[in-house]
Structures are given as C-alpha cells and as structure tokens.
Amino acid sequence: MKSFLWLLLVGFLLLPGALLRAGGLPDLGESDRAGLSPQAERRLGEQIMQEIRRDPAYLDDPEVAGYVSQLGQRLASHAEGARPSFEFFVVKDSMLNAFALPGGYIGVHTGLILAARTESELAGVLAHEIAHVTQSHLARLFGQQSQAQMAVLLSMAVAILAARSNPDVAIGAALSGQAAGIQQQLNFSRDFEREADRLGLNMLEQAGYDTRGMASFFERMLQFGRLYENNAPGYLRTHPLTTERITDIENRIALRPYKQVPDSVDFGLVRAKLKAQDGTPSDAVADFATQLKSGKYGRETDARFGYAHALLRDNKLAEAENEVAAVRRLKLESPLLEGLAAQLRLKRKDAAGAFQILQKAVERYPHARALTYALIEAKVGAGGTAGAAEAVVLTRRELQLTPGDARLHALQAKAYAALGNRLHQHRAQAEAYLAESQLDAAILQLDLARQAGDGDFYEKSEVDARLRELRQRKLEEMRGMRRR
C-alpha cells in the first residue's frame, strides 16, 4: 500500500499494494517533549491521508462513506474534550478493524461494518475511536517518540511494505520482530482504552444508541481472537482487549436505563451493498438468491436491495429493475434506493430517465450528498452546454454550504471543462487538490489557469492572488522541513 508511518504505528499493515512514496515528516518542533500540537497532528494526518486516498483499497463510494460519516458526526457532536474537524472514511478490507489517525481522521474497514450485527455495535466502535482523538491519545503516543525514532520507524514501514508487495524480499521477515517490538510500545495503554470506553459509552447514550452495542461487539471480537490466536482481528492488536475491560464496560452499562434502539434503514442497505460487492458478480447474485429463496435474512428490503446491486454488477439489468420495483412495493424509502434506480437507468443509456429520478430524489433528500453528486454528473454528462451551466450553478450553491468538499470542486472543474472555460476549470481543480492537502498539485493547476488565455482581468487577478497565497504556504512548509 502507498501508506505512511501511522499504518505501522497502529501495529499492523492495513492494505496490500505498492511501495510507499515516502515523503518527509512534517515539522513537529518540540513535540517529543510534550506531545504533538494540534497543528502538527493535523499536518501529519493530512500526509497520511494523501497516501491512503491513492490506494486502490480506499473506498471512494459516496453512499457508503456518507453513511459512515453521518454516523460518526452524530457521535462526535456529543464528544467530550477537544473536537477537531473529523473526517470518516472507509477502507475495503475484510479484516475487522477501525483506526484513528492524527488530526481527526477515522477509518473503518468494510469487514467491521459487515461484522456488526446492529448499528449500535458499529457506533460503539466509532465512539471509542472518536474518544481516542478527543482525549489526545494519538498525540501523546507520538509525543513519546523523538524525531530520530520516528524517522527509523518510517524507514522500517517502507521496508515492510515493500516486502509485502514482493514476497521474495527477505527484509520483511528480518524486520518483523522489530516491528512487533515497536507495536508493543505504541499500542494504546490500558488507561487510554478504559478512558475511551467510558467516554465512548457516554457518546453512545447521548447520541441515542444502545450502549450494550459496545460490550457485545468487543466481547465477540475477544472470543474470535481466542479462537484464532494467530489471525486475531486487527483491532485487538492495537486496542488491548481483556475480560476485565469488557466487565468494566458491562458494569457501566448496568447502571444505565435499558434502551432498545432499532437500526436505521440505511445501516441494513449499506451492509447489503457491501455484500453485493464481495467476490465475483455471479457469486454475489447466487448468495442473495439463496437468501431470498430460503427466507434466511433479517429484512427482506435489505436482501432485495443487495440482490439488485449484485444483479447490476452481473449486468442483469431487467432482473435488477424487477428487484428495485419489489423493494418499492415493500414501501422502502431511502436515498440509496433512488441512487440505485438512477444507476440502472444510466446503465441502460437512459440519461433522461436517470436525470428525472435524481432531480426528484435530491428535492426529497436534500442532505444526501451522493445524490447531489450524481445529479451534477448527470447534468454534465447528458445536458450539453445548458446542463453544464446548470451544474456550475449547483456546485457553487453546494460549495457555499461545504466549501471543503473535494468532490464538489472536482465536479465543478468537470462542468467548466464541458463549457470550455479553462481558467475556471483549472482553478476549481486546484481547490479540489487543496481540499485533499495536495498543495503541489494545486499550485500546478493555478499555473495552468494563468496560462489558460481566457478569463477577464478580475478573474486572472483572483488566480494570481490565490497562487501567491499557496506558494507562500509552500515556502513556509519547506522552511519547516529544513528546521528538522
């Protein structure tokens, strides 16, 4: 994987892939004396995320990511302590794991989402990770390491990742013992874990979830780890889990009033969609067909929704449309269903039909970002010049609400490209890169905007001003690198 230092620090390697393009660590100043500053922690997290987003296992699915983000933000709004700007993302990996990165980035494996039996179980894991961030546990772990130690760890991470990419590289085996030793130093301490448990339970309760979800999920992971000691869930490797911890959680829960909480509609639909993406398309179709035939499923709507997604993957469009119709007859209402219906229309080259579905769906579900993205794509792809102009207006409106949305900026760049407006195209793409902390790429796009040859005096002046600002930021970063 094109990853970074933290993926070794959390005690295991998240994903397979190619060798890391190892950049320099951000300037951490005197952080080894008293922990990372929030600014240094954020910079480190941004560098890690740059690498994670490049990896094929990063799940760039706005529906799944949107659901996890909505769940995480709901919990984070009830967190105690410092509240950074949280960003939740999903990694396509069957290992049961979730992890917090410096700067408020929290990742969840698809395997953990599928393993959670209730939404409260999934929320319990996220609440625990959020508590690690708000209590500065990550910064304190990093603060224990000097700059020299961190440089050694980075080099080791690169070597181990290279060995994973190439089994013939013997250095992986040579370093595995050292990596295990480092893991023992950097695992969350029991005190950190107990604090995250306590605050996570508070978050769960205040956000309206069943607090028993945390205990039940942790207990199941502990049992799994005992059964498969050599292949324990990755979560157990970085979050020491003991019977005493689970007992403490259960004792705290016993003091709280019983509250049964039903799962949200989207929890089941997201899990069904992820299951439909597993294995080959034909295998996924067969699995859901068997469930429906046997009646062994939780909710029929979830099973049929997943079946429709599997059929779409297998290019069986008529059958998929029949399943969507069946789900509608079951009175299911969800933006995910509308998104699937639009995908089927697009697959049939019916852009007008897809546009009609999306237009109504966005009016009905204005906060469903995935639908908004899809509508903008439809306007650009099938609406000609008029559609592209409408897409620009829509992206401008949405960016007033979420100015840091990289996908919106990229879609705006695509709309400007369809209009032949090169200056605005490159400027919008620069903002997309900047939202993902890719400063060099953003500067390059602004240079291209200056050379575009269109735009009036004021527009060119705005590009120049933004370019000066980013170059100054780059200069400050380089000075910081030299101070190390």
C-alpha positions as CSV (number, residue, x, y, z in Angstrom):
1,M,0.0,0.0,0.0
2,K,1.1,3.6,-0.6
3,S,0.8,4.3,3.0
4,F,2.7,6.2,5.7
5,L,4.2,5.9,9.1
6,W,1.0,5.6,11.1
7,L,-0.1,2.4,9.4
8,L,2.9,0.8,11.1
9,L,2.4,2.6,14.3
10,V,-1.1,1.2,14.7
11,G,0.5,-2.2,14.8
12,F,-0.4,-3.8,11.5
13,L,-0.4,-3.1,7.8
14,L,-3.8,-2.1,6.7
15,L,-3.8,-2.9,3.0
16,P,-1.8,-4.7,0.3
17,G,-0.3,-2.7,-2.6
18,A,2.7,-1.0,-3.9
19,L,5.6,0.7,-2.2
20,L,5.1,3.9,-0.3
21,R,6.3,7.1,-1.8
22,A,7.9,8.2,1.4
23,G,7.8,11.9,1.8
24,G,9.3,13.8,4.7
25,L,7.6,14.1,8.1
26,P,6.1,17.4,8.9
27,D,8.0,19.7,11.2
28,L,7.0,18.5,14.7
29,G,9.1,21.1,16.5
30,E,9.5,20.3,20.2
31,S,6.6,17.8,20.1
32,D,8.7,15.0,21.5
33,R,8.7,16.8,24.9
34,A,5.0,17.3,25.4
35,G,3.1,15.6,22.6
36,L,2.1,16.8,19.2
37,S,0.5,20.2,18.8
38,P,-3.0,20.2,17.1
39,Q,-1.4,21.8,14.0
40,A,1.4,19.3,13.7
41,E,-1.0,16.5,14.3
42,R,-3.3,17.7,11.6
43,R,-0.4,18.0,9.1
44,L,0.7,14.5,9.9
45,G,-2.8,13.2,9.4
46,E,-3.1,15.1,6.1
47,Q,0.1,13.5,4.8
48,I,-1.1,10.0,5.7
49,M,-4.5,10.6,4.0
50,Q,-2.8,11.7,0.8
51,E,-1.3,8.2,0.6
52,I,-4.4,6.4,1.7
53,R,-6.6,8.1,-0.9
54,R,-4.2,6.9,-3.6
55,D,-4.5,3.2,-2.6
56,P,-7.0,1.0,-4.6
57,A,-8.5,-0.2,-1.3
58,Y,-9.6,3.3,-0.4
59,L,-13.4,3.0,-0.9
60,D,-14.4,6.0,-3.0
61,D,-18.1,5.3,-2.7
62,P,-20.0,8.5,-1.6
63,E,-23.0,6.4,-0.4
64,V,-21.1,4.2,1.9
65,A,-18.7,7.0,3.0
66,G,-21.7,9.3,3.5
67,Y,-23.4,6.9,5.8
68,V,-20.3,6.3,7.9
69,S,-19.6,10.0,8.1
70,Q,-23.2,10.8,9.2
71,L,-23.0,8.1,11.9
72,G,-19.6,9.4,13.0
73,Q,-20.5,13.1,13.0
74,R,-23.7,12.3,15.1
75,L,-21.5,10.7,17.7
76,A,-18.8,13.3,17.6
77,S,-21.3,16.1,18.3
78,H,-21.7,14.6,21.8
79,A,-17.9,14.1,22.4
80,E,-16.2,15.4,25.5
81,G,-12.9,17.2,25.1
82,A,-11.3,18.8,22.1
83,R,-13.3,18.5,18.9
84,P,-11.2,18.6,15.8
85,S,-12.7,18.6,12.3
86,F,-13.4,14.9,12.0
87,E,-13.3,13.1,8.7
88,F,-14.5,9.5,8.4
89,F,-13.6,7.2,5.5
90,V,-13.9,3.5,4.5
91,V,-11.3,1.0,3.5
92,K,-12.2,-2.1,1.5
93,D,-10.7,-4.8,3.7
94,S,-12.2,-7.9,5.2
95,M,-10.2,-7.6,8.4
96,L,-12.2,-6.4,11.4
97,N,-10.7,-3.0,12.2
98,A,-11.3,0.7,12.7
99,F,-8.5,3.1,13.4
100,A,-7.9,6.7,14.3
101,L,-5.2,8.8,12.6
102,P,-3.7,12.0,13.7
103,G,-5.8,15.1,13.1
104,G,-9.3,13.6,13.4
105,Y,-9.2,11.2,10.5
106,I,-11.0,7.9,11.4
107,G,-11.1,4.9,9.1
108,V,-13.4,1.9,9.1
109,H,-12.9,-1.4,7.3
110,T,-15.7,-2.9,5.3
111,G,-15.1,-6.1,7.2
112,L,-16.0,-4.4,10.5
113,I,-19.2,-2.9,9.0
114,L,-20.3,-6.3,7.8
115,A,-19.4,-8.0,11.2
116,A,-21.5,-5.5,13.2
117,R,-24.9,-7.1,13.9
118,T,-26.5,-3.9,14.9
119,E,-26.0,-0.2,14.2
120,S,-25.2,0.4,17.9
121,E,-22.3,-2.1,17.7
122,L,-20.8,-0.2,14.8
123,A,-21.5,3.1,16.6
124,G,-19.8,1.7,19.7
125,V,-16.5,1.2,17.8
126,L,-16.6,4.6,16.2
127,A,-17.4,6.3,19.5
128,H,-14.3,4.5,21.0
129,E,-12.1,5.8,18.2
130,I,-13.5,9.3,18.5
131,A,-12.7,9.3,22.2
132,H,-9.1,8.4,21.4
133,V,-8.9,11.6,19.3
134,T,-10.7,14.0,21.6
135,Q,-8.5,12.9,24.5
136,S,-5.3,13.4,22.5
137,H,-4.2,9.8,23.0
138,L,-2.7,9.8,19.5
139,A,-0.7,12.9,20.0
140,R,0.6,11.6,23.4
141,L,1.7,8.4,21.7
142,F,3.5,10.3,19.1
143,G,4.9,12.7,21.6
144,Q,6.7,9.8,23.3
145,Q,8.8,9.3,20.1
146,S,11.7,11.5,19.2
147,Q,12.2,12.8,15.6
148,A,15.0,10.3,15.2
149,Q,12.8,7.4,16.4
150,M,10.1,8.4,14.0
151,A,12.5,8.5,11.1
152,V,13.6,5.0,11.9
153,L,10.0,3.8,12.1
154,L,9.2,5.4,8.7
155,S,12.2,3.6,7.1
156,M,11.0,0.3,8.6
157,A,7.5,0.9,7.4
158,V,8.7,1.4,3.8
159,A,10.8,-1.8,4.0
160,I,8.0,-3.9,5.4
161,L,5.5,-2.6,2.9
162,A,8.0,-3.4,0.1
163,A,8.3,-6.9,1.4
164,R,4.5,-7.3,1.4
165,S,4.4,-6.2,-2.2
166,N,7.1,-8.6,-3.2
167,P,7.2,-11.9,-1.2
168,D,10.7,-12.6,-2.4
169,V,12.1,-9.6,-0.5
170,A,13.6,-11.2,2.6
171,I,13.9,-7.9,4.5
172,G,10.2,-8.3,5.6
173,A,10.9,-11.3,7.7
174,A,14.1,-9.7,9.1
175,L,12.2,-6.7,10.3
176,S,9.0,-8.4,11.5
177,G,10.4,-9.0,15.0
178,Q,11.4,-5.3,15.3
179,A,8.0,-4.2,14.1
180,A,6.4,-6.4,16.8
181,G,8.5,-4.8,19.4
182,I,7.6,-1.3,18.2
183,Q,3.9,-2.3,18.2
184,Q,4.2,-3.2,21.9
185,Q,5.5,0.3,22.6
186,L,2.8,2.1,20.6
187,N,-0.3,0.2,21.4
188,F,-2.9,2.2,23.3
189,S,-2.3,1.7,27.0
190,R,-5.0,0.2,29.2
191,D,-5.6,3.5,30.8
192,F,-6.2,5.0,27.4
193,E,-8.5,2.2,26.5
194,R,-10.6,2.5,29.7
195,E,-10.9,6.2,29.1
196,A,-12.0,5.7,25.5
197,D,-14.5,3.1,26.7
198,R,-16.0,5.4,29.3
199,L,-16.3,8.4,27.0
200,G,-17.5,6.2,24.1
201,L,-20.3,4.9,26.2
202,N,-21.4,8.4,27.1
203,M,-21.3,9.4,23.4
204,L,-23.4,6.3,22.5
205,E,-26.0,7.1,25.1
206,Q,-26.3,10.8,24.3
207,A,-26.4,10.1,20.6
208,G,-29.4,7.8,21.1
209,Y,-27.8,4.4,20.5
210,D,-27.9,1.2,22.6
211,T,-24.9,1.2,24.9
212,R,-24.9,-2.6,25.0
213,G,-23.6,-2.5,21.5
214,M,-20.1,-1.6,22.5
215,A,-19.9,-4.5,25.0
216,S,-21.4,-7.1,22.7
217,F,-19.1,-6.3,19.8
218,F,-16.0,-6.2,21.9
219,E,-16.9,-9.5,23.6
220,R,-17.4,-11.1,20.2
221,M,-14.0,-9.9,19.0
222,L,-12.3,-11.2,22.1
223,Q,-13.8,-14.6,21.6
224,F,-12.8,-14.5,17.9
225,G,-9.2,-13.6,18.9
226,R,-9.1,-16.6,21.3
227,L,-10.2,-19.0,18.6
228,Y,-7.8,-17.7,16.0
229,E,-4.9,-16.5,18.0
230,N,-2.5,-16.2,15.0
231,N,-5.1,-14.4,12.9
232,A,-6.8,-12.2,15.5
233,P,-8.8,-9.1,14.4
234,G,-6.5,-6.2,13.7
235,Y,-8.5,-4.2,16.2
236,L,-7.2,-6.4,19.0
237,R,-3.6,-5.8,18.0
238,T,-3.8,-2.0,18.7
239,H,-6.5,-1.9,21.3
240,P,-5.6,-4.4,24.1
241,L,-8.8,-6.1,25.0
242,T,-9.2,-8.0,28.2
243,T,-12.0,-9.7,30.1
244,E,-11.6,-7.1,32.8
245,R,-12.2,-4.3,30.2
246,I,-15.4,-5.9,29.0
247,T,-16.6,-6.5,32.6
248,D,-15.9,-2.8,33.3
249,I,-18.0,-1.8,30.3
250,E,-20.8,-4.1,31.2
251,N,-20.8,-2.8,34.8
252,R,-21.1,0.8,33.5
253,I,-23.9,-0.3,31.2
254,A,-25.8,-2.0,34.0
255,L,-26.1,1.4,35.8
256,R,-27.9,2.9,32.8
257,P,-31.5,2.5,31.9
258,Y,-32.3,-0.2,29.3
259,K,-33.0,1.2,25.8
260,Q,-33.7,-0.8,22.8
261,V,-32.8,1.1,19.6
262,P,-33.8,-0.1,16.1
263,D,-31.3,0.1,13.3
264,S,-31.7,2.8,10.7
265,V,-32.8,1.8,7.3
266,D,-29.5,2.8,5.7
267,F,-27.5,0.6,8.1
268,G,-29.0,-2.5,6.5
269,L,-28.9,-1.1,3.0
270,V,-25.2,-0.2,3.2
271,R,-24.3,-3.6,4.5
272,A,-26.3,-5.2,1.7
273,K,-24.5,-3.1,-0.9
274,L,-21.1,-4.0,0.6
275,K,-22.0,-7.7,0.5
276,A,-23.1,-7.3,-3.1
277,Q,-19.6,-6.1,-4.0
278,D,-17.8,-9.1,-2.5
279,G,-16.5,-11.8,-4.7
280,T,-17.4,-12.3,-8.3
281,P,-20.7,-10.8,-9.6
282,S,-22.1,-14.3,-10.2
283,D,-21.2,-15.4,-6.7
284,A,-22.9,-12.4,-5.2
285,V,-26.0,-13.0,-7.2
286,A,-26.1,-16.6,-6.1
287,D,-25.7,-15.7,-2.5
288,F,-28.6,-13.2,-2.4
289,A,-30.8,-15.5,-4.5
290,T,-30.2,-18.3,-1.9
291,Q,-31.1,-16.0,1.0
292,L,-34.3,-14.9,-0.7
293,K,-35.3,-18.4,-1.6
294,S,-34.6,-19.8,1.9
295,G,-36.1,-16.8,3.7
296,K,-32.9,-16.6,5.9
297,Y,-32.4,-12.8,6.0
298,G,-33.0,-10.0,8.5
299,R,-35.1,-7.6,6.4
300,E,-36.5,-8.5,3.0
301,T,-35.8,-5.0,1.8
302,D,-32.1,-5.3,2.6
303,A,-31.9,-8.7,0.9
304,R,-33.6,-7.5,-2.3
305,F,-31.7,-4.3,-2.4
306,G,-28.4,-6.2,-2.2
307,Y,-29.7,-8.7,-4.8
308,A,-30.4,-5.7,-7.1
309,H,-26.9,-4.4,-6.7
310,A,-25.4,-7.8,-7.3
311,L,-27.6,-8.2,-10.5
312,L,-26.4,-4.8,-11.6
313,R,-22.8,-5.9,-11.2
314,D,-23.6,-9.0,-13.2
315,N,-25.2,-6.8,-16.0
316,K,-28.6,-8.4,-15.5
317,L,-30.5,-5.2,-15.7
318,A,-34.0,-6.3,-16.2
319,E,-33.8,-8.6,-13.2
320,A,-32.2,-5.8,-11.1
321,E,-35.1,-3.4,-12.1
322,N,-37.6,-6.1,-11.0
323,E,-35.9,-6.2,-7.6
324,V,-36.0,-2.4,-7.3
325,A,-39.7,-2.5,-8.1
326,A,-40.2,-5.2,-5.4
327,V,-38.4,-3.1,-2.8
328,R,-40.6,-0.1,-3.7
329,R,-43.7,-2.3,-3.2
330,L,-42.4,-3.0,0.3
331,K,-42.6,0.7,1.0
332,L,-38.9,1.3,1.5
333,E,-37.9,4.9,1.4
334,S,-34.2,5.7,1.2
335,P,-31.8,7.9,-0.9
336,L,-29.8,4.7,-1.5
337,L,-32.7,3.1,-3.4
338,E,-33.1,6.2,-5.6
339,G,-29.4,6.2,-6.3
340,L,-29.6,2.5,-7.4
341,A,-32.6,3.2,-9.6
342,A,-30.7,6.0,-11.3
343,Q,-27.6,3.8,-11.8
344,L,-29.8,1.3,-13.6
345,R,-31.2,4.0,-15.9
346,L,-27.7,5.1,-16.8
347,K,-26.6,1.6,-17.4
348,R,-29.4,1.4,-20.0
349,K,-28.1,4.6,-21.6
350,D,-31.3,6.4,-20.4
351,A,-29.7,9.6,-19.2
352,A,-33.0,11.4,-19.3
353,G,-34.6,8.8,-17.0
354,A,-31.7,8.9,-14.6
355,F,-31.8,12.7,-14.5
356,Q,-35.6,12.6,-13.7
357,I,-35.1,10.2,-10.8
358,L,-32.2,12.2,-9.4
359,Q,-33.9,15.5,-9.7
360,K,-36.9,14.3,-7.7
361,A,-34.6,12.4,-5.2
362,V,-32.5,15.5,-4.5
363,E,-35.6,17.5,-3.8
364,R,-36.8,14.8,-1.4
365,Y,-33.4,14.1,0.2
366,P,-31.5,17.4,0.1
367,H,-28.9,16.3,2.6
368,A,-28.0,13.1,0.7
369,R,-24.6,14.2,-0.8
370,A,-24.3,11.1,-3.0
371,L,-27.5,12.0,-4.8
372,T,-26.3,15.6,-5.3
373,Y,-23.0,14.3,-6.8
374,A,-24.9,12.0,-9.1
375,L,-27.2,14.8,-10.2
376,I,-24.3,17.1,-11.1
377,E,-22.6,14.2,-13.0
378,A,-25.9,13.7,-14.9
379,K,-26.2,17.4,-15.8
380,V,-22.6,17.5,-17.1
381,G,-22.7,14.2,-18.9
382,A,-26.0,14.4,-20.7
383,G,-27.2,18.0,-20.5
384,G,-24.9,19.6,-23.1
385,T,-23.9,23.2,-22.6
386,A,-27.1,24.1,-20.7
387,G,-26.6,21.1,-18.4
388,A,-23.0,22.0,-17.7
389,A,-24.0,25.6,-16.9
390,E,-26.7,24.3,-14.5
391,A,-24.1,22.0,-12.9
392,V,-21.8,25.1,-12.3
393,V,-24.7,26.9,-10.5
394,L,-25.5,23.8,-8.5
395,T,-21.8,23.3,-7.4
396,R,-21.5,26.9,-6.4
397,R,-24.6,26.7,-4.3
398,E,-23.4,23.5,-2.6
399,L,-19.9,24.8,-2.0
400,Q,-21.3,27.7,0.0
401,L,-22.5,25.0,2.4
402,T,-19.5,22.7,2.3
403,P,-16.5,24.7,0.9
404,G,-14.0,22.0,1.7
405,D,-15.8,19.3,-0.4
406,A,-13.1,18.0,-2.7
407,R,-15.6,16.0,-4.9
408,L,-17.7,19.1,-5.4
409,H,-14.7,21.1,-6.5
410,A,-13.7,18.3,-8.9
411,L,-17.2,18.1,-10.4
412,Q,-17.2,21.9,-10.8
413,A,-14.0,21.6,-12.7
414,K,-15.6,18.9,-14.9
415,A,-18.5,21.2,-15.6
416,Y,-16.3,24.2,-16.5
417,A,-14.3,21.9,-18.8
418,A,-17.6,21.0,-20.6
419,L,-18.2,24.7,-21.1
420,G,-14.7,25.2,-22.5
421,N,-13.8,27.6,-19.6
422,R,-10.2,26.6,-18.9
423,L,-9.3,29.2,-16.3
424,H,-12.2,28.2,-14.1
425,Q,-11.6,24.6,-14.8
426,H,-8.1,24.6,-13.5
427,R,-8.9,26.9,-10.6
428,A,-11.7,24.6,-9.5
429,Q,-9.4,21.6,-9.8
430,A,-6.8,23.4,-7.7
431,E,-9.3,23.7,-4.9
432,A,-10.2,20.0,-5.2
433,Y,-6.5,19.2,-4.7
434,L,-6.1,21.6,-1.9
435,A,-9.1,20.1,-0.1
436,E,-7.1,16.9,-0.1
437,S,-3.9,18.6,1.1
438,Q,-2.2,18.2,-2.3
439,L,-0.5,21.6,-2.3
440,D,1.9,21.0,-5.1
441,A,-0.8,19.7,-7.4
442,A,-3.0,22.7,-6.5
443,I,-0.2,25.1,-7.4
444,L,0.3,23.4,-10.7
445,Q,-3.4,23.8,-11.6
446,L,-3.3,27.5,-10.7
447,D,-0.3,27.9,-13.0
448,L,-2.3,26.2,-15.8
449,A,-5.2,28.6,-15.0
450,R,-2.9,31.6,-15.5
451,Q,-1.8,30.2,-18.9
452,A,-5.4,29.4,-20.0
453,G,-5.8,32.5,-22.1
454,D,-9.4,33.1,-21.1
455,G,-11.0,34.9,-18.2
456,D,-11.2,38.6,-17.6
457,F,-8.8,40.9,-15.7
458,Y,-10.5,40.3,-12.3
459,E,-10.6,36.6,-12.7
460,K,-6.9,36.5,-13.6
461,S,-6.2,38.7,-10.6
462,E,-8.0,36.3,-8.3
463,V,-6.0,33.4,-9.7
464,D,-2.8,35.4,-9.1
465,A,-3.7,36.2,-5.5
466,R,-4.6,32.6,-4.8
467,L,-1.4,31.4,-6.4
468,R,0.7,33.8,-4.3
469,E,-1.1,32.5,-1.2
470,L,-0.3,28.9,-1.9
471,R,3.3,29.5,-2.9
472,Q,3.8,31.3,0.4
473,R,2.3,28.3,2.2
474,K,4.6,26.0,0.3
475,L,7.6,28.2,1.3
476,E,6.7,28.0,4.9
477,E,6.4,24.2,4.7
478,M,9.8,24.0,3.2
479,R,11.3,26.2,5.9
480,G,9.7,23.9,8.5
481,M,11.3,20.8,6.8
482,R,14.7,22.4,6.9
483,R,14.4,23.2,10.6
484,R,14.2,19.5,11.5
